[in-house]
Amino acid sequence: MLADAATSVLAIAALTLAMHTGWAWADPAVGLVGSVVIASWAWTLIRDAGSVLLDVSADRKLERTIRARLEAGEDRITDLHVWQVGPGHCAAVISLVSHTPLQPAAYKERLRDLKALSHVTVEVEHCPHH
């Protein structure tokens, strides 16, 4: 909305300038500038919204942090999916396998202080083979 309002103000200014100076090119020039501003804004919106709607992985650094905190001892992550659910908020579904598995709540506790994680699901499987 801010980009739209700014281009409207620029258009009014260009029309006023053209009316008082006779510079007929001012309005079309500002129209082109406004088009570039709106197109840039629209592309950013489409890119960001598309990433959320297509569940594009939100943050590789967050994924590495999750792996580092959960893969301790014999615990191994077999599946990790992190996606953005809102601005600054991610959800994660994590599958682990271990010879000596803990309860899912124990793994969630290791991630508790990660502010970007708003929702975490942990699935734990027992691996009987050594």
N, C-alpha and C positions, 0 to 999 in steps of 0.2 A: 504494500500500500504506500510505503514511503517513496519508492521509486516512481510510482504512478502519480503521487501528489507532486513530487519534484518536477517531473516532466510537464505536468499541467501548469505549474507556476512558470517554468521556462517558456512554455508556449504563449502564455499571456504576456510575459515580458517581451518576447520576440514580436508578437503582434503590436504591442504598444510601441516598440522601437521602430518597426516598419511603418506604422501610422505617422509617427512624428518625424522620421528621417527620410522616408521614401525608400528605405532599403527593403525591397520586396523579397530578397533572398534570405532574410533573417528567419522568417517562419519556416520555410522548408529546411534550412540548415539545422534549426533547433529540432525539427521533426525527425531528422536523421539521427541526431545525437540521442534524442529520446528513444528512438527505436533500438539503438545499440544498448542503451541502459536497460530497457525492458527485456530485450532478448537475453542479455547477460544474466539478469535476475531470474528469468524464466528457466534458463538452462541449469542454473544452480539449484533451483527448486525441483526440477524434474530429476536431476542427478541424485539429490539427497532423498527425495521421496521414493524414487525407484530403488535405492539401496535398502531402505527400510522395508518396502513391500516385497522385495525379492529375497529377503533374509540374507543379504550380503554380510559376510563376517565383519563384525564391527571394529575389532581392534586386535591386531596381531600381538601387540605387547601384552594386552590383557590375557590372551590365550597362553602366551609363554609364562606369565605369572601364575596362572591357574595350574599349568603343568608342573612348574617348579614346586608349588606348594602341595600338590596332591601325589606326585610320583615320588614317594619316599619309601625306602626299604624295598619290599617286593610288590608294592602297589603300582599298577601301570594303567594309564588311561587308554582305553580302546576306542573311544569315540568322544569327541568334544565338539560341540556346536554352540557358538556364541553369536548372538545377533542383537541388533539395536531394537529396543521397544519404545523408545522415546528419546528426547534430547538428553544426553548424558546418562541414559539408563540402558543397561543390557540385561539379557536373560541368557542362561547357560543350561544346557543339558549335557551331563557328563556321565559316561559309563566307565567303570573301573573294574579291573580284575586283580585279585590278590590271593596269595596262599593263606594269608591270615587276615581276612577282611574285617574292617570295622563297620559300625553302623553308619548309614548315610549321614546322620547328624554330625558325626565326628569329622567327616570330610567337609561338610558345609561350614563347620566352625573354623576350619583353616582359611576359609575365604571370607569370613564375616566382615573384616575391615576393608574389603574392596568396595569402595563407595559406588563404583560404576555398575556393580552387579545388584540388580533389583529383584531378580528371581532366579533361583538355582534349583535344578533337579539333579539328584545324584542317584545313579543305579550302581549297585555293587554286586559283582559275581565272584563266587569262590572258584579258584583254580586248583583242583586237586593234584595236578602234576607238578613235580619239582624239576 
